[in-house]
Amino acid sequence: METSGALSGLLVADFSRVLAGPYATMLLGDLGADVVKVERPEGGDDTRAWGPPYADGQATYFLGVNRNKRSIALDLRDPADLEVARALAARADVLVENFKPGTMERLGLGYEAVRELNPGLVYCSVTGFGAGKGADLPGYDLVVQAVGGLMSVTGEPEGPGTKTGVALVDVITGLHAAFGVLAALRHRDTTGQGQRVEVSLLTSLLSALANHASAYAAAGVVPRAMGNRHPSIVPYEVFEAADRPIVIAAGNDRQFRALCAVLGRDDLASDARYASNAARVDAREVLVPELSSALAARTADEWFEALTAAGVPCGPINDVAGAFALASSLGFEPVVDGQVANPVALGSTPASYRLAPPELGRDSAWVREILGR
């Protein structure tokens, strides 16, 4: 288990599948942890079958969240394989699981049972709706987007609610899981004691609703979908240039004045109706058509160049290829060996890409050897 990185020397037992848990464990692996992914022999992680698209015969969905891991195929219904899983849990520094609540306990792999063998273990459980009254609710990203309020603030005002283009709740939950694990490891460094970390898709989403959640919690305001508009900032939306759309996000008075100057509409900047952001929000329906009319005169690229030079946040709506091209043009390296790069840049202990996403059971012999099984 010779690795380099901030988490070098840590062994992670990964009993998770699909996206939230695997994303968290991949991040730990990128930072040097040795991650052992436990998969069922019949098909492995569900996302192995979630295609197209495929790359070299493997689903890109699986490839996207499973690098820097070793795979062992274990049938947890088989007593011999279950003993291997228990040995792994007893040896690990971190265990991550996202089974239906109660499953790990029935297998003898629950936190209380494993803690008796491994008091220093950081045990992270990822659920959809917690282990209490919501234990039987299906923890699927789309379902949580619906019942958790995200779809109600996404899409057009008169629409039925729209999901995000990616499984954003899973990703956010994976980030929270990794964050919780790191905090628990820091506690273990000072006390020698592990602990249980519990993260749910629902509570992760409520936290990630950010300003919308705060509007409700602090002021009782129930936000609604506004399309590409912002409830609290104007102008902060999509406008049509002469050839294609462009986003403008003028978040303060200085940026608004600069926008008006570039558009040749200094009269808008001096109009008392638009003197502050709060005033512009109130006058949105009058101001936005004025801006739209001016922006229709030039192309998106022309406006992008002129507005950026004036310090006005803006940009065209890129597709994914355009987004990667932009990152490359700015000096980032967004793709490493055919994989999306880890976004965290550490000066002394950078992320590494040591292992390609594994074929099912690729490392079973290696894992059994280190466990003496």
C-alpha positions as CSV (number, residue, x, y, z in Angstrom):
1,M,0.0,0.0,0.0
2,E,2.8,2.4,-0.9
3,T,1.2,5.7,-2.0
4,S,1.9,9.3,-1.8
5,G,-0.3,12.1,-0.8
6,A,-1.9,13.8,2.2
7,L,-3.8,10.6,3.1
8,S,-1.0,8.2,2.3
9,G,-1.1,5.2,4.6
10,L,-4.8,5.2,5.2
11,L,-6.9,2.2,4.2
12,V,-10.5,2.8,3.1
13,A,-13.1,0.0,3.0
14,D,-15.6,1.2,0.4
15,F,-18.9,-0.6,0.7
16,S,-20.7,2.1,-1.3
17,R,-22.0,2.1,-4.9
18,V,-23.6,4.4,-7.5
19,L,-22.5,8.0,-7.0
20,A,-22.5,9.8,-3.6
21,G,-20.3,7.2,-1.7
22,P,-18.0,6.4,-4.6
23,Y,-17.4,10.1,-5.3
24,A,-16.4,10.6,-1.6
25,T,-14.0,7.6,-1.6
26,M,-12.5,8.6,-5.0
27,L,-11.6,12.0,-3.5
28,L,-9.9,10.2,-0.6
29,G,-8.1,8.0,-3.0
30,D,-7.0,10.9,-5.1
31,L,-5.3,12.3,-2.0
32,G,-3.3,9.1,-1.3
33,A,-5.6,6.8,0.6
34,D,-5.7,3.1,-0.5
35,V,-9.3,2.4,-1.3
36,V,-10.7,-1.1,-1.5
37,K,-14.1,-1.2,-3.3
38,V,-16.2,-4.1,-2.2
39,E,-18.6,-5.3,-5.0
40,R,-21.1,-8.1,-5.5
41,P,-19.8,-10.7,-7.9
42,E,-22.9,-10.5,-10.1
43,G,-22.4,-7.3,-12.0
44,G,-20.7,-5.2,-9.3
45,D,-21.5,-1.6,-8.8
46,D,-24.8,-0.7,-10.5
47,T,-23.1,2.0,-12.5
48,R,-21.0,-0.5,-14.4
49,A,-24.2,-1.1,-16.4
50,W,-25.2,2.6,-16.7
51,G,-24.4,3.2,-20.4
52,P,-24.0,4.3,-23.0
53,P,-21.6,6.1,-23.3
54,Y,-18.8,3.6,-22.9
55,A,-15.0,3.9,-23.1
56,D,-13.1,0.7,-23.9
57,G,-16.2,-1.3,-23.1
58,Q,-16.8,0.3,-19.7
59,A,-19.6,2.7,-18.7
60,T,-18.2,6.2,-18.4
61,Y,-20.5,6.8,-15.4
62,F,-18.6,4.1,-13.5
63,L,-15.2,5.4,-14.7
64,G,-16.0,8.9,-13.5
65,V,-16.1,8.1,-9.8
66,N,-14.0,5.0,-9.3
67,R,-10.3,5.7,-10.1
68,N,-7.7,5.1,-7.4
69,K,-9.5,2.1,-6.1
70,R,-9.0,-1.7,-5.9
71,S,-12.0,-3.9,-6.5
72,I,-12.7,-7.1,-4.6
73,A,-15.7,-9.2,-5.5
74,L,-17.5,-10.5,-2.3
75,D,-20.9,-12.2,-1.9
76,L,-21.9,-10.9,1.5
77,R,-24.5,-13.7,1.7
78,D,-21.6,-16.2,1.7
79,P,-20.1,-16.8,5.2
80,A,-16.6,-17.1,3.9
81,D,-16.8,-13.9,1.9
82,L,-18.5,-12.1,4.8
83,E,-15.6,-13.0,7.0
84,V,-13.2,-11.4,4.5
85,A,-15.4,-8.2,4.6
86,R,-15.3,-8.2,8.4
87,A,-11.5,-8.6,8.3
88,L,-11.3,-5.6,5.9
89,A,-13.5,-3.5,8.2
90,A,-11.3,-4.5,11.2
91,R,-8.2,-3.5,9.4
92,A,-9.5,-0.2,7.8
93,D,-9.0,3.4,8.9
94,V,-12.2,4.5,7.2
95,L,-15.3,2.6,6.1
96,V,-17.9,4.1,3.8
97,E,-21.3,2.4,3.2
98,N,-24.6,3.4,1.6
99,F,-26.7,0.3,2.0
100,K,-30.3,0.6,3.1
101,P,-30.3,1.4,6.9
102,G,-30.0,-1.8,8.9
103,T,-28.3,-3.9,6.2
104,M,-24.8,-3.6,7.6
105,E,-26.1,-4.4,11.1
106,R,-27.7,-7.6,9.9
107,L,-24.4,-8.6,8.3
108,G,-22.5,-8.0,11.5
109,L,-20.8,-5.0,9.8
110,G,-22.7,-2.3,11.6
111,Y,-20.8,0.5,13.4
112,E,-21.2,-0.9,17.0
113,A,-20.1,-4.4,16.0
114,V,-17.0,-3.2,14.0
115,R,-16.0,-0.6,16.6
116,E,-15.5,-3.4,19.1
117,L,-12.8,-4.8,16.7
118,N,-11.5,-1.5,15.5
119,P,-12.0,1.5,18.0
120,G,-10.1,3.9,15.7
121,L,-12.4,3.3,12.7
122,V,-14.1,6.3,11.1
123,Y,-17.4,4.8,9.9
124,C,-19.3,6.9,7.4
125,S,-22.9,6.0,6.5
126,V,-24.6,7.7,3.5
127,T,-28.3,7.5,3.3
128,G,-31.1,9.1,1.4
129,F,-33.3,10.2,4.3
130,G,-31.5,9.0,7.5
131,A,-31.8,5.8,9.5
132,G,-34.9,6.8,11.4
133,K,-38.4,7.4,10.0
134,G,-37.0,7.9,6.5
135,A,-35.1,4.6,6.4
136,D,-37.4,3.0,4.0
137,L,-37.6,5.9,1.5
138,P,-35.7,5.4,-1.7
139,G,-32.5,7.4,-1.7
140,Y,-32.3,8.3,-5.4
141,D,-31.0,11.7,-6.5
142,L,-34.0,12.5,-8.7
143,V,-36.4,11.7,-5.8
144,V,-34.5,13.8,-3.4
145,Q,-34.3,16.7,-5.9
146,A,-38.1,16.5,-6.1
147,V,-39.0,16.1,-2.4
148,G,-36.1,18.2,-1.2
149,G,-37.2,21.4,-2.9
150,L,-34.5,21.7,-5.6
151,M,-36.8,21.1,-8.5
152,S,-39.2,23.7,-7.2
153,V,-36.6,26.4,-7.7
154,T,-35.2,25.1,-11.0
155,G,-36.8,25.7,-14.4
156,E,-39.3,28.1,-15.7
157,P,-41.9,29.8,-13.4
158,E,-44.9,28.1,-14.9
159,G,-43.2,24.8,-15.4
160,P,-43.6,21.5,-13.5
161,G,-40.1,21.7,-11.9
162,T,-36.9,20.7,-13.5
163,K,-34.0,18.5,-12.3
164,T,-30.5,19.6,-12.6
165,G,-28.5,18.3,-15.6
166,V,-26.3,16.1,-13.3
167,A,-27.0,14.2,-10.1
168,L,-26.0,17.2,-8.1
169,V,-27.4,16.0,-4.8
170,D,-25.3,12.9,-4.9
171,V,-22.2,14.9,-5.7
172,I,-22.9,17.4,-2.9
173,T,-23.5,14.5,-0.5
174,G,-20.3,12.9,-1.5
175,L,-18.4,16.1,-0.8
176,H,-20.1,16.4,2.6
177,A,-19.2,12.7,3.3
178,A,-15.5,13.3,2.5
179,F,-15.5,16.5,4.6
180,G,-17.0,14.6,7.5
181,V,-14.5,11.8,7.2
182,L,-11.6,14.2,7.2
183,A,-12.9,15.9,10.3
184,A,-13.3,12.6,12.1
185,L,-9.8,11.6,11.1
186,R,-8.5,14.8,12.6
187,H,-10.3,14.0,15.8
188,R,-8.7,10.5,15.7
189,D,-5.3,12.0,15.3
190,T,-5.7,13.8,18.6
191,T,-7.7,11.2,20.6
192,G,-7.0,7.9,19.0
193,Q,-10.8,7.3,18.8
194,G,-12.8,6.8,15.7
195,Q,-16.5,7.8,15.3
196,R,-19.5,7.5,13.2
197,V,-20.2,10.0,10.4
198,E,-23.7,10.2,9.1
199,V,-24.7,12.0,5.9
200,S,-28.0,12.1,4.1
201,L,-29.0,13.2,0.7
202,L,-31.9,15.2,2.1
203,T,-30.0,17.2,4.7
204,S,-27.1,17.8,2.3
205,L,-29.5,19.2,-0.3
206,L,-31.2,21.5,2.3
207,S,-27.8,22.9,3.2
208,A,-26.8,23.3,-0.4
209,L,-30.0,25.3,-1.2
210,A,-28.0,28.1,0.4
211,N,-29.7,31.5,-0.1
212,H,-33.1,29.8,-0.8
213,A,-32.9,27.7,2.4
214,S,-31.9,30.8,4.3
215,A,-34.8,32.8,2.9
216,Y,-37.2,30.2,4.2
217,A,-35.4,29.5,7.6
218,A,-34.8,33.1,8.5
219,A,-37.7,34.9,6.8
220,G,-40.4,32.3,6.0
221,V,-40.1,33.1,2.3
222,V,-40.8,30.1,0.1
223,P,-38.7,30.5,-3.1
224,R,-40.1,29.7,-6.5
225,A,-38.5,28.9,-9.9
226,M,-37.5,31.9,-11.9
227,G,-35.9,30.4,-14.9
228,N,-32.5,31.9,-15.4
229,R,-33.2,34.9,-13.2
230,H,-32.0,35.5,-9.7
231,P,-34.5,36.4,-6.9
232,S,-32.2,38.9,-5.2
233,I,-29.9,40.3,-7.9
234,V,-30.6,42.3,-11.1
235,P,-29.2,42.0,-13.8
236,Y,-28.2,38.4,-13.2
237,E,-29.6,36.2,-16.0
238,V,-29.4,35.1,-19.6
239,F,-29.7,37.7,-22.4
240,E,-29.9,37.3,-26.1
241,A,-27.0,38.8,-28.0
242,A,-27.2,39.2,-31.8
243,D,-26.2,35.6,-32.5
244,R,-26.6,33.6,-29.3
245,P,-27.2,33.9,-25.5
246,I,-24.9,35.4,-23.0
247,V,-25.0,35.4,-19.2
248,I,-24.5,38.7,-17.4
249,A,-24.1,38.7,-13.6
250,A,-23.7,42.2,-12.4
251,G,-23.7,41.7,-8.6
252,N,-23.1,45.2,-7.4
253,D,-23.6,48.9,-8.3
254,R,-20.1,49.4,-9.7
255,Q,-20.6,46.4,-12.1
256,F,-24.0,47.7,-13.1
257,R,-22.6,51.2,-13.9
258,A,-19.8,49.5,-16.0
259,L,-22.4,47.5,-17.9
260,C,-24.4,50.5,-18.7
261,A,-21.3,52.4,-19.9
262,V,-20.3,49.5,-22.3
263,L,-23.8,49.3,-23.6
264,G,-23.9,53.1,-24.2
265,R,-26.7,53.5,-21.7
266,D,-25.3,55.7,-19.0
267,D,-28.9,57.1,-18.6
268,L,-29.8,53.8,-17.0
269,A,-27.0,54.1,-14.5
270,S,-28.1,57.6,-13.5
271,D,-31.8,56.7,-13.3
272,A,-33.0,56.7,-9.7
273,R,-35.1,53.7,-10.3
274,Y,-31.9,51.6,-10.7
275,A,-29.7,53.3,-8.2
276,S,-29.3,50.2,-6.0
277,N,-29.6,46.5,-6.4
278,A,-32.7,46.4,-4.3
279,A,-34.2,49.1,-6.5
280,R,-33.2,47.2,-9.6
281,V,-34.9,44.0,-8.3
282,D,-38.1,46.0,-7.8
283,A,-37.8,47.5,-11.3
284,R,-36.8,44.3,-12.9
285,E,-39.6,44.2,-15.5
286,V,-38.8,47.7,-16.7
287,L,-35.0,47.5,-16.6
288,V,-34.4,44.1,-18.2
289,P,-36.1,44.9,-21.6
290,E,-33.9,48.0,-21.8
291,L,-30.8,46.0,-21.3
292,S,-32.0,43.3,-23.7
293,S,-32.6,45.8,-26.5
294,A,-29.1,47.1,-26.2
295,L,-27.5,43.7,-26.0
296,A,-29.2,42.6,-29.2
297,A,-27.0,45.0,-31.2
298,R,-23.7,42.9,-31.0
299,T,-22.6,39.3,-30.9
300,A,-22.0,37.4,-27.7
301,D,-18.3,37.2,-28.3
302,E,-18.1,41.0,-28.9
303,W,-20.0,41.6,-25.6
304,F,-17.9,39.1,-23.8
305,E,-14.7,40.8,-24.8
306,A,-15.9,44.3,-24.0
307,L,-17.7,43.6,-20.8
308,T,-14.9,41.4,-19.4
309,A,-12.5,44.2,-20.1
310,A,-14.8,46.6,-18.1
311,G,-15.0,44.2,-15.2
312,V,-18.5,43.0,-15.7
313,P,-19.0,39.2,-15.0
314,C,-20.4,37.6,-18.1
315,G,-19.9,34.6,-20.4
316,P,-21.4,32.6,-23.2
317,I,-23.3,29.4,-22.5
318,N,-20.8,26.7,-23.3
319,D,-21.5,23.0,-23.9
320,V,-19.3,20.5,-22.0
321,A,-16.7,20.5,-24.7
322,G,-16.6,24.3,-24.6
323,A,-16.2,24.2,-20.8
324,F,-13.2,21.9,-21.0
325,A,-11.7,24.0,-23.8
326,L,-12.1,27.1,-21.6
327,A,-10.4,25.4,-18.7
328,S,-7.5,24.3,-20.9
329,S,-7.1,27.8,-22.4
330,L,-6.8,29.2,-18.9
331,G,-3.9,27.0,-18.1
332,F,-5.7,24.2,-16.2
333,E,-5.2,20.6,-16.9
334,P,-8.9,19.4,-16.7
335,V,-8.2,15.9,-18.1
336,V,-5.5,13.6,-16.9
337,D,-5.0,10.2,-18.6
338,G,-8.6,10.3,-19.9
339,Q,-10.0,11.2,-16.5
340,V,-11.5,14.4,-15.1
341,A,-8.8,16.0,-12.9
342,N,-9.3,16.4,-9.2
343,P,-10.1,20.1,-8.7
344,V,-8.2,20.6,-5.4
345,A,-4.6,21.9,-6.0
346,L,-2.3,21.1,-3.0
347,G,1.1,22.6,-3.2
348,S,3.0,19.9,-1.2
349,T,0.7,16.8,-1.5
350,P,-1.1,17.0,-4.8
351,A,-3.7,14.6,-6.0
352,S,-2.4,11.6,-7.9
353,Y,-3.9,9.3,-10.5
354,R,-2.3,6.0,-9.6
355,L,-4.9,3.4,-10.5
356,A,-7.4,3.3,-13.4
357,P,-11.0,2.5,-12.4
358,P,-10.9,-1.3,-11.8
359,E,-12.4,-4.2,-13.6
360,L,-14.8,-6.1,-11.3
361,G,-12.8,-8.1,-8.8
362,R,-9.4,-7.1,-10.3
363,D,-7.7,-6.9,-7.0
364,S,-9.4,-9.7,-5.1
365,A,-6.2,-11.7,-4.7
366,W,-4.2,-8.6,-3.5
367,V,-6.8,-7.7,-0.9
368,R,-7.1,-11.3,0.4
369,E,-3.3,-11.5,0.7
370,I,-3.0,-8.3,2.8
371,L,-5.8,-9.6,5.0
372,G,-4.3,-13.1,5.3
373,R,-7.5,-14.6,3.8
